[in-house]
Amino acid sequence: MRLSDERISHITHLLVKGLIKGKLIEPLQPEERLFREARRTVTTELHEEDEMDAVVRRKIRSLSRTVPEGSSEWSVLHRKYMDEEMRRRKKI
């Protein structure tokens, strides 16, 4: 995961407060519960993205030729394989 727990907590608090202030959601439950649920959702999504990234990196490393990380070819392959992995997991 690329974000610290503190940063995730801060982002989810901003998100929930913004949704409430903008009247995009009605807080039918205590705000603290909304914060926890938003935090859990964001954390789960970040973990899944990390797992998909690991799968994609292994796939690129397994190619018969070496593709240097950071190269334009590597970036194209990473995006292509990430899109495939997201479709496979029904994230798109």
N, C-alpha and C positions, 0 to 999 in steps of 0.2 A: 504494500500500500504506500502511495507516495505522500499522503497527508498525515500529519500527526493527529492524535486523538483530540488535542485541544483545538486544532484548526477545523476538524470535522464538526466538533461541537459548536464552535463559533459560527460556521457556515450554516448549520442546520437551525441555529437560533435565529440568525438573520432571515433565513428562508421562511420559517414559520411565522415570525413576527411580521414580515413583509406580506405574506399571504393573508394574515388576519387584518392588518392595517388596510390593505387594499380591498378588503371584504371579498376576497376570492375564496375564502373558506370560513365557515362558521365554527368557532371552537365549541363543539358539542361535548368535549371532554376537557379535563384540566390541561392547561398549556404544557405542563411538564410531561404529560403523557404524549402529547403531540411532538415535543422535542425529542423524546426517547425513540418514538416510532420513526421520525424523520432521520435521526442519527443511525438507527439500525438499517434503514433502507439504503442510505448513502454508503455505509460501511460494507454492506452486502454487495452492492454494485461495484465498489472499488475492488473488493476481493475477487469478484468474478472477472473483472477486467484484467487484474494481475494474472489470474490463472490462464486466461485466453492469451495474454502476451507471452507467457512462458511456453504455451503450446506452439505459438507462431514462431518464436525464436528457435525452438527445437526443430521445427519444420524447415526453417531457413538453413540451420546448421547441417541438416541431413542431406541437403542437395549435393549432387556429385561434384559441383564446382564450389569454390569458396567465394562467398559474397561478403565483402567487407562491410561491417556495420557502419552506418553513417553515410554510405554511398547512396547515390540516387537509386540505383538498382535495389539496394536493400530496403530503402524507404517504400518503393513501389511494391516490392514483394510483401513487406510487412503489412501495408494497407490492404493488399489483395487478400492475403491469408487471414487477416483480422476480420475483414468483411465476411469471408467464407465461414470463419469460426462463429461469428455473431449470427449469421443465418442458420448455421447448424444448431446453435443454442436458442434460435428463435428470438434474438434480441433486435432484429431488424424487421 
